[in-house]
Amino acid sequence: MQAEAGPGADSFGGERPSRRILRDETLLVLALSLGASGVSALISFIGSVTRPGGLKDQAATLNASAAPGRPWLDLAWQLFGIAAALVPVALVAHFLLREGQGLRTLGFDRTRPWPDLGRGAVIAAVIGSTGIAFYLAARGSGFNLTVVPEALPAVWWKYPVLILSALQNAILEEVIVVGYLLRRLGQLGWTPGTALAASSVLRGSYHLYQGVGGFVGNLVMGVVFVWLYRRWGRVGPLVVAHTLLDIGAFVGYALLAGKVGWLPTG
């Protein structure tokens, strides 16, 4: 079984940073990325539950236009947002290089492309089918907002941007919430069970803007992803799976919205 901290967890090029430095570094990475997203999602959720009407009558829109009616400016904002969201991953890579490791120690590299692709595709197929059913059930029960995966204009760059957005989400979340966080928590002496809980709750927290269903569904997904990471020692398959899941959600919604009766459109 793969240890939390990952291969070479205690290998530093120079003097090993203190526990305080490792703790502060981890908090700063989270504050610049998904930890801040978790707080934002909580505030959004409070706003939704205190608003008149049920959750399912409200919408959570992803991949919205940043400059309606100005497609080139909109494209510039979309690409800027995708690139800026990956800066925390670059920061993580920097911290790992300080240890003499790099992202390869998390299993985010090109050394095993076909196993990563194959495993990721299987994960996406299993989670995707159950995830749709869970979302529809949660929304129908009034525990979830209506999720609108994309609201981009019908321009030539729409689908490439949706695919890039899916890839960005996958890299950011799996590298930080699984690989990096488990490594640091292991170095800080957290038990495997506590680290699993922290990673999974964090994943659920920044999906709370979707409602209780979004939180619970992603928390369960977090448990599965941590278990698979410990088994394989690689975030590569998780990045593949997450990318395929988001492409299916974003592009699938763009193609099917308003054309099938079972898909809520907000």
VOBA-1610 file (N, C-alpha, C; in pm, whole numbers, padded with zeros to 5 digits, always signed):
BEGIN
Met+00086-00120+00000Met+00000+00000+00000Met+00089+00124+00000Gln+00052+00220-00083Gln+00131+00342-00093Gln+00116+00426+00034Ala+00226+00470+00088Ala+00222+00554+00208Ala+00173+00692+00173Glu+00114+00761+00272Glu+00059+00893+00251Glu+00155+00987+00183Ala+00271+00996+00239Ala+00363+01100+00197Ala+00418+01075+00058Gly+00404+00954+00007Gly+00451+00925-00126Gly+00599+00889-00125Pro+00650+00841-00240Pro+00789+00801-00247Pro+00882+00916-00215Gly+00985+00887-00140Gly+01085+00989-00112Gly+01037+01103-00027Ala+00939+01077+00060Ala+00878+01186+00135Ala+00977+01260+00222Asp+01079+01192+00267Asp+01172+01255+00360Asp+01302+01299+00295Ser+01302+01302+00160Ser+01425+01337+00089Ser+01426+01485+00055Phe+01508+01562+00123Phe+01522+01704+00097Phe+01665+01731+00053Gly+01678+01825-00040Gly+01809+01856-00092Gly+01902+01911+00015Gly+01850+01990+00106Gly+01931+02047+00213Gly+01874+02006+00346Glu+01877+02098+00439Glu+01821+02070+00571Glu+01670+02056+00562Arg+01616+01957+00629Arg+01472+01932+00621Arg+01396+02047+00684Pro+01295+02103+00611Pro+01214+02209+00670Pro+01144+02162+00796Ser+01122+02251+00887Ser+01057+02217+01013Ser+00909+02187+00989Arg+00848+02124+01087Arg+00704+02096+01079Arg+00625+02226+01062Arg+00669+02331+01127Arg+00598+02458+01115Arg+00604+02510+00972Ile+00720+02500+00909Ile+00733+02546+00771Ile+00644+02462+00679Leu+00646+02331+00698Leu+00562+02244+00615Leu+00414+02273+00636Arg+00376+02296+00760Arg+00236+02329+00791Arg+00197+02460+00726Asp+00279+02563+00743Asp+00247+02695+00687Asp+00244+02691+00535Glu+00339+02617+00477Glu+00341+02603+00331Glu+00211+02542+00282Thr+00165+02436+00349Thr+00042+02369+00308Thr-00078+02461+00321Leu-00086+02535+00430Leu-00197+02628+00449Leu-00197+02737+00343Leu-00078+02784+00306Leu-00070+02889+00204Leu-00114+02836+00067Val-00071+02714+00032Val-00113+02655-00095Val-00265+02641-00099Leu-00324+02596+00011Leu-00469+02581+00015Leu-00540+02715+00013Ala-00482+02814+00081Ala-00543+02947+00084Ala-00542+03012-00054Leu-00447+02973-00137Leu-00437+03028-00272Leu-00517+02947-00373Ser-00576+02837-00328Ser-00642+02748-00425Ser-00774+02695-00370Leu-00777+02565-00342Leu-00904+02498-00314Leu-00956+02519-00173Gly-00867+02555-00079Gly-00916+02592+00053Gly-00999+02718+00046Ala-00951+02817-00029Ala-01028+02940-00049Ala-01157+02911-00123Ser-01152+02818-00219Ser-01273+02780-00292Ser-01375+02717-00198Gly-01327+02641-00098Gly-01417+02581-00001Gly-01490+02685+00081Val-01419+02790+00124Val-01483+02898+00200Val-01583+02972+00111Ser-01544+03000-00012Ser-01634+03066-00106Ser-01761+02985-00130Ala-01743+02852-00145Ala-01859+02765-00168Ala-01952+02763-00047Leu-01894+02767+00074Leu-01976+02770+00195Leu-02060+02897+00201Ile-01998+03010+00171Ile-02072+03138+00171Ile-02182+03134+00066Ser-02151+03079-00051Ser-02251+03067-00158Ser-02367+02977-00114Phe-02334+02867-00046Phe-02437+02774+00000Phe-02529+02841+00103Ile-02470+02916+00196Ile-02551+02988+00294Ile-02646+03085+00224Gly-02594+03152+00122Gly-02680+03243+00047Gly-02794+03171-00023Ser-02768+03052-00073Ser-02871+02975-00143Ser-02980+02924-00049Val-02939+02871+00068Val-03038+02814+00159Val-03120+02922+00230Thr-03068+03043+00236Thr-03143+03153+00300Thr-03223+03235+00199Arg-03214+03199+00073Arg-03291+03268-00030Arg-03428+03204-00041Pro-03532+03283-00065Pro-03666+03224-00081Pro-03669+03123-00195Gly-03744+03016-00174Gly-03753+02911-00275Gly-03659+02796-00244Gly-03682+02683-00309Gly-03601+02565-00285Gly-03471+02568-00361Leu-03377+02481-00321Leu-03247+02477-00387Leu-03259+02439-00534Lys-03348+02345-00566Lys-03355+02299-00703Lys-03411+02406-00798Asp-03470+02511-00742Asp-03520+02621-00824Asp-03413+02727-00848Gln-03294+02706-00791Gln-03182+02795-00813Gln-03077+02725-00897Ala-02992+02801-00962Ala-02894+02742-01054Ala-02752+02780-01013Ala-02662+02686-01030Ala-02518+02709-01012Ala-02454+02694-01150Thr-02406+02803-01205Thr-02354+02804-01341Thr-02202+02797-01343Leu-02151+02704-01421Leu-02006+02690-01441Leu-01973+02734-01583Asn-01850+02774-01606Asn-01805+02810-01741Asn-01900+02909-01808Ala-01923+03019-01740Ala-02009+03123-01794Ala-01927+03221-01877Ser-01996+03297-01959Ser-01929+03399-02040Ser-01874+03508-01949Ala-01752+03553-01978Ala-01689+03660-01901Ala-01704+03795-01966Ala-01742+03796-02093Ala-01762+03922-02166Ala-01868+03900-02272Pro-01996+03895-02231Pro-02104+03867-02326Pro-02103+03963-02444Gly-02120+03908-02563Gly-02126+03988-02683Gly-01991+04030-02738Arg-01881+03992-02669Arg-01746+04029-02713Arg-01661+03901-02714Pro-01675+03819-02816Pro-01617+03684-02815Pro-01465+03679-02800Trp-01391+03772-02860Trp-01246+03767-02847Trp-01200+03806-02707Leu-01266+03907-02651Leu-01235+03944-02513Leu-01275+03831-02418Asp-01388+03770-02446Asp-01435+03657-02366Asp-01333+03544-02370Leu-01281+03513-02489Leu-01181+03408-02503Leu-01056+03441-02421Ala-01013+03567-02425Ala-00895+03608-02349Ala-00917+03586-02200Trp-01035+03622-02150Trp-01066+03601-02008Trp-01072+03453-01973Gln-01130+03373-02062Gln-01140+03229-02035Gln-01001+03167-02023Leu-00913+03198-02117Leu-00778+03141-02115Leu-00698+03193-01996Phe-00718+03321-01963Phe-00649+03376-01846Phe-00694+03304-01719Gly-00824+03280-01705Gly-00876+03212-01587Gly-00822+03070-01574Ile-00813+03000-01685Ile-00761+02863-01683Ile-00614+02863-01642Ala-00536+02953-01702Ala-00392+02959-01671Ala-00368+03001-01526Ala-00441+03101-01480Ala-00422+03152-01343Ala-00457+03046-01240Ala-00556+02962-01270Ala-00598+02858-01175Ala-00491+02751-01157Leu-00398+02740-01251Leu-00295+02638-01242Leu-00168+02687-01172Val-00164+02814-01135Val-00046+02867-01066Val-00018+02792-00935Pro-00119+02759-00853Pro-00089+02681-00732Pro-00024+02546-00761Val-00055+02486-00875Val+00010+02360-00912Val+00158+02385-00940Ala+00189+02497-01006Ala+00330+02532-01029Ala+00401+02556-00897Leu+00330+02615-00801Leu+00389+02639-00669Leu+00418+02506-00599Val+00326+02413-00609Val+00348+02280-00552Val+00469+02213-00617Ala+00479+02224-00750Ala+00594+02166-00820Ala+00724+02227-00769His+00722+02358-00743His+00840+02425-00689His+00878+02370-00552Phe+00780+02355-00465Phe+00807+02303-00331Phe+00861+02160-00337Leu+00808+02081-00430Leu+00855+01943-00441Leu+00996+01936-00500Leu+01027+02028-00591Leu+01163+02033-00645Leu+01263+02069-00537Arg+01219+02148-00439Arg+01305+02181-00326Arg+01346+02056-00251Glu+01260+01954-00256Glu+01291+01827-00191Glu+01376+01737-00280Gly+01401+01783-00402Gly+01473+01699-00497Gly+01384+01597-00564Gln+01252+01625-00568Gln+01156+01529-00621Gln+01085+01580-00746Gly+00993+01674-00732Gly+00910+01717-00843Gly+00778+01644-00846Leu+00695+01677-00945Leu+00562+01618-00952Leu+00564+01468-00981Arg+00679+01419-01029Arg+00688+01275-01056Arg+00666+01193-00930Thr+00705+01247-00815Thr+00688+01171-00691Thr+00541+01151-00655Leu+00452+01234-00715Leu+00308+01217-00696Leu+00246+01129-00805Gly+00328+01087-00901Gly+00275+01009-01011Gly+00207+01094-01116Phe+00253+01219-01128Phe+00199+01306-01233Phe+00311+01331-01334Asp+00324+01237-01429Asp+00428+01244-01530Asp+00383+01157-01648Arg+00474+01139-01744Arg+00439+01064-01864Arg+00509+00928-01870Thr+00546+00875-01757Thr+00618+00749-01756Thr+00526+00628-01778Arg+00397+00642-01749Arg+00303+00530-01764Arg+00174+00578-01829Pro+00182+00628-01953Pro+00063+00689-02014Pro-00053+00594-02037Trp-00024+00475-02088Trp-00135+00384-02121Trp-00204+00327-01998Pro-00130+00280-01897Pro-00200+00238-01775Pro-00281+00352-01713Asp-00225+00474-01712Asp-00298+00588-01656Asp-00427+00614-01734Leu-00417+00610-01867Leu-00536+00634-01950Leu-00640+00525-01930Gly-00595+00400-01928Gly-00689+00290-01912Gly-00759+00291-01778Arg-00682+00310-01671Arg-00742+00315-01539Arg-00835+00435-01526Gly-00791+00549-01578Gly-00873+00669-01569Gly-01005+00654-01641Ala-01002+00589-01758Ala-01126+00570-01835Ala-01224+00481-01759Val-01171+00376-01695Val-01259+00286-01617Val-01320+00361-01499Ile-01238+00438-01428Ile-01290+00516-01314Ile-01399+00611-01361Ala-01374+00681-01471Ala-01471+00778-01522Ala-01603+00711-01559Ala-01594+00594-01620Ala-01716+00524-01661Ala-01801+00485-01540Val-01735+00437-01435Val-01808+00393-01315Val-01865+00512-01240Ile-01780+00613-01213Ile-01825+00727-01135Ile-01923+00814-01214Gly-01900+00825-01346Gly-01989+00910-01426Gly-02133+00862-01426Ser-02154+00733-01442Ser-02290+00681-01446Ser-02360+00695-01312Thr-02289+00661-01204Thr-02351+00674-01072Thr-02366+00820-01030Gly-02272+00904-01075Gly-02277+01045-01039Gly-02398+01116-01096Ile-02432+01086-01221Ile-02549+01148-01284Ile-02675+01108-01209Ala-02686+00979-01177Ala-02804+00931-01106Ala-02815+00997-00968Phe-02701+01010-00900Phe-02702+01071-00766Phe-02741+01218-00775Tyr-02688+01289-00874Tyr-02722+01431-00890Tyr-02871+01451-00915Leu-02926+01372-01005Leu-03068+01385-01036Leu-03155+01353-00914Ala-03114+01252-00836Ala-03189+01216-00716Ala-03177+01326-00611Ala-03058+01382-00592Ala-03038+01488-00493Ala-03116+01613-00531Arg-03115+01648-00659Arg-03190+01766-00703Arg-03340+01742-00688Gly-03385+01622-00726Gly-03527+01592-00715Gly-03576+01593-00571Ser-03486+01562-00477Ser-03521+01562-00335Ser-03507+01700-00272Gly-03461+01797-00349Gly-03448+01933-00298Gly-03319+01962-00224Phe-03218+01873-00239Phe-03091+01892-00169Phe-02983+01955-00257Asn-03014+01983-00380Asn-02913+02033-00472Asn-02970+02142-00561Leu-02881+02237-00596Leu-02918+02336-00695Leu-02917+02269-00832Thr-02976+02334-00929Thr-02963+02288-01067Thr-02828+02332-01119Val-02745+02236-01155Val-02610+02268-01202Val-02615+02290-01354Val-02567+02405-01395Val-02557+02440-01537Val-02409+02436-01573Pro-02360+02326-01631Pro-02216+02311-01652Pro-02152+02411-01746Glu-02229+02466-01838Glu-02170+02566-01927Glu-02278+02660-01977Ala-02236+02787-01995Ala-02325+02888-02050Ala-02243+02981-02140Leu-02161+02920-02224Leu-02076+02995-02315Leu-02150+03025-02445Pro-02112+03129-02514Pro-02175+03160-02642Pro-02140+03056-02748Ala-02221+03047-02850Ala-02199+02949-02958Ala-02095+03004-03055Val-01968+03001-03013Val-01857+03049-03096Val-01759+02935-03118Trp-01662+02955-03208Trp-01572+02847-03249Trp-01487+02791-03136Trp-01458+02875-03036Trp-01369+02829-02929Trp-01442+02766-02811Lys-01572+02754-02819Lys-01651+02704-02706Lys-01603+02566-02658Tyr-01597+02469-02747Tyr-01563+02333-02705Tyr-01416+02318-02667Pro-01322+02380-02738Pro-01183+02375-02688Pro-01167+02434-02548Val-01236+02543-02519Val-01227+02604-02386Val-01289+02512-02281Leu-01399+02448-02313Leu-01460+02355-02218Leu-01366+02238-02187Ile-01296+02188-02289Ile-01202+02078-02268Ile-01083+02125-02184Leu-01032+02244-02214Leu-00921+02299-02134Leu-00965+02323-01990Ser-01087+02369-01971Ser-01139+02391-01837Ser-01148+02260-01759Ala-01191+02154-01827Ala-01198+02023-01763Ala-01059+01975-01722Leu-00960+01993-01811Leu-00824+01951-01780Leu-00767+02033-01665Gln-00794+02162-01663Gln-00745+02248-01554Gln-00803+02204-01420Asn-00933+02179-01415Asn-00996+02133-01292Asn-00931+02005-01241Ala-00908+01913-01333Ala-00855+01783-01295Ala-00713+01795-01240Ile-00628+01870-01308Ile-00490+01884-01263Ile-00486+01953-01127Leu-00559+02063-01114Leu-00558+02139-00990Leu-00604+02054-00872Glu-00717+01988-00888Glu-00775+01915-00776Glu-00696+01790-00739Glu-00658+01711-00838Glu-00594+01584-00804Glu-00451+01603-00756Val-00378+01698-00815Val-00241+01721-00770Val-00240+01777-00628Ile-00329+01873-00600Ile-00326+01939-00469Ile-00402+01861-00363Val-00526+01822-00392Val-00612+01763-00289Val-00575+01617-00259Val-00519+01548-00356Val-00480+01409-00331Val-00328+01399-00312Gly-00252+01416-00421Gly-00108+01392-00412Gly-00035+01480-00312Tyr-00046+01611-00329Tyr+00030+01702-00245Tyr-00019+01702-00100Leu-00150+01711-00080Leu-00203+01719+00056Leu-00171+01593+00136Leu-00190+01476+00075Leu-00160+01353+00148Leu-00011+01343+00179Arg+00071+01388+00089Arg+00215+01386+00114Arg+00251+01473+00233Arg+00201+01596+00233Arg+00234+01688+00342Arg+00174+01642+00475Leu+00051+01594+00474Leu-00009+01549+00599Leu+00066+01428+00654Gly+00115+01342+00564Gly+00196+01230+00610Gly+00325+01278+00673Gln+00387+01379+00614Gln+00511+01434+00670Gln+00486+01504+00803Leu+00364+01553+00821Leu+00330+01621+00947Leu+00282+01523+01054Gly+00280+01394+01021Gly+00247+01294+01121Gly+00100+01259+01133Trp+00016+01300+01037Trp-00125+01266+01042Trp-00142+01117+01014Thr-00241+01056+01076Thr-00270+00915+01050Thr-00335+00900+00913Pro-00326+00782+00851Pro-00388+00762+00720Pro-00537+00793+00718Gly-00609+00752+00823Gly-00752+00777+00827Gly-00786+00924+00838Thr-00712+00997+00918Thr-00736+01140+00934Thr-00703+01215+00806Ala-00594+01176+00740Ala-00557+01240+00615Ala-00661+01213+00507Leu-00713+01091+00502Leu-00819+01059+00406Leu-00942+01146+00430Ala-00980+01160+00557Ala-01096+01241+00591Ala-01074+01387+00551Ala-00955+01440+00578Ala-00927+01580+00546Ala-00934+01604+00396Ser-00873+01516+00317Ser-00874+01530+00173Ser-01016+01521+00117Ser-01093+01425+00166Ser-01229+01404+00115Ser-01323+01517+00154Val-01312+01564+00278Val-01398+01676+00321Val-01362+01802+00244Leu-01233+01823+00220Leu-01192+01940+00140Leu-01254+01932+00001Arg-01249+01815-00062Arg-01307+01801-00196Arg-01458+01830-00192Gly-01523+01779-00091Gly-01666+01807-00081Gly-01695+01953-00055Ser-01608+02019+00025Ser-01635+02157+00067Ser-01642+02254-00049Tyr-01549+02240-00146Tyr-01551+02339-00254Tyr-01653+02307-00363His-01731+02201-00341His-01848+02175-00426His-01979+02207-00354Leu-01969+02263-00234Leu-02089+02290-00155Leu-02179+02394-00221Tyr-02125+02478-00309Tyr-02208+02576-00380Tyr-02317+02508-00462Gln-02298+02378-00492Gln-02400+02304-00567Gln-02512+02254-00477Gly-02489+02254-00346Gly-02587+02203-00252Gly-02534+02085-00173Val-02619+02029-00088Val-02578+01915-00005Val-02538+01796-00091Gly-02610+01775-00200Gly-02577+01664-00290Gly-02438+01677-00348Gly-02399+01799-00387Gly-02267+01822-00441Gly-02159+01793-00338Phe-02186+01831-00213Phe-02090+01804-00105Phe-02075+01655-00081Val-02186+01585-00062Val-02181+01443-00028Val-02122+01362-00143Gly-02168+01389-00265Gly-02120+01313-00380Gly-01970+01326-00399Asn-01918+01448-00383Asn-01775+01469-00402Asn-01694+01419-00283Leu-01753+01420-00164Leu-01685+01362-00050Leu-01663+01212-00073Val-01765+01144-00121Val-01752+01000-00150Val-01649+00978-00260Met-01654+01062-00364Met-01556+01052-00471Met-01415+01073-00416Gly-01401+01163-00319Gly-01272+01186-00257Gly-01219+01064-00185Val-01306+00993-00115Val-01264+00870-00046Val-01213+00768-00148Val-01287+00751-00256Val-01248+00655-00360Val-01114+00695-00423Phe-01097+00824-00453Phe-00974+00869-00518Phe-00853+00854-00425Val-00870+00882-00297Val-00759+00863-00202Val-00721+00715-00195Trp-00821+00629-00189Trp-00794+00486-00183Trp-00719+00439-00308Leu-00760+00487-00424Leu-00693+00448-00548Leu-00551+00504-00555Tyr-00533+00625-00506Tyr-00399+00684-00506Tyr-00305+00603-00416Arg-00354+00564-00302Arg-00270+00483-00213Arg-00240+00347-00274Arg-00331+00295-00349Arg-00311+00165-00410Arg-00210+00171-00525Trp-00222+00276-00608Trp-00139+00287-00728Trp-00017+00379-00710Gly-00024+00471-00615Gly+00085+00564-00596Gly+00097+00668-00706Arg-00012+00693-00780Arg-00008+00786-00893Arg-00137+00869-00899Val-00122+01000-00923Val-00240+01082-00947Val-00275+01085-01095Gly-00186+01031-01180Gly-00212+01032-01325Gly-00348+00976-01363Pro-00383+00854-01317Pro-00515+00800-01352Pro-00631+00886-01299Leu-00610+00950-01185Leu-00715+01035-01128Leu-00735+01161-01212Val-00625+01216-01263Val-00635+01333-01351Val-00709+01295-01479Val-00677+01179-01534Val-00746+01132-01655Val-00895+01115-01627Ala-00927+01047-01518Ala-01068+01023-01484Ala-01143+01154-01464His-01085+01245-01388His-01150+01372-01360His-01169+01453-01487Thr-01068+01453-01574Thr-01080+01524-01702Thr-01195+01468-01784Leu-01203+01336-01795Leu-01310+01274-01874Leu-01447+01302-01813Leu-01455+01299-01680Leu-01583+01329-01615Leu-01628+01471-01645Asp-01536+01567-01636Asp-01574+01706-01660Asp-01601+01732-01806Ile-01526+01669-01897Ile-01557+01684-02039Ile-01697+01630-02067Gly-01727+01515-02008Gly-01861+01460-02026Gly-01969+01554-01976Ala-01944+01617-01860Ala-02043+01709-01803Ala-02055+01836-01886Phe-01941+01897-01919Phe-01943+02026-01989Phe-01990+02012-02133Val-01924+01926-02208Val-01957+01909-02350Val-02091+01838-02365Gly-02114+01737-02279Gly-02243+01668-02285Gly-02360+01761-02263Tyr-02346+01852-02164Tyr-02453+01948-02139Tyr-02472+02039-02259Ala-02362+02086-02316Ala-02371+02177-02432Ala-02444+02111-02548Leu-02425+01981-02564Leu-02488+01910-02676Leu-02632+01868-02647Leu-02663+01842-02519Leu-02794+01782-02487Leu-02894+01878-02424Ala-02847+01990-02368Ala-02939+02081-02297Ala-03053+02126-02389Gly-03175+02109-02339Gly-03292+02147-02415Gly-03337+02045-02517Lys-03259+01935-02532Lys-03292+01835-02630Lys-03340+01703-02568Val-03314+01685-02439Val-03360+01568-02367Val-03437+01612-02244Gly-03542+01541-02210Gly-03626+01583-02102Gly-03571+01559-01962Trp-03478+01464-01949Trp-03428+01426-01815Trp-03320+01519-01763Leu-03267+01608-01847Leu-03157+01693-01807Leu-03206+01831-01765Pro-03198+01865-01635Pro-03242+01998-01589Pro-03152+02106-01649Thr-03215+02218-01686Thr-03141+02326-01750Thr-03149+02457-01672Gly-03203+02456-01552Gly-03204+02577-01471Gly-03323+02666-01497
//
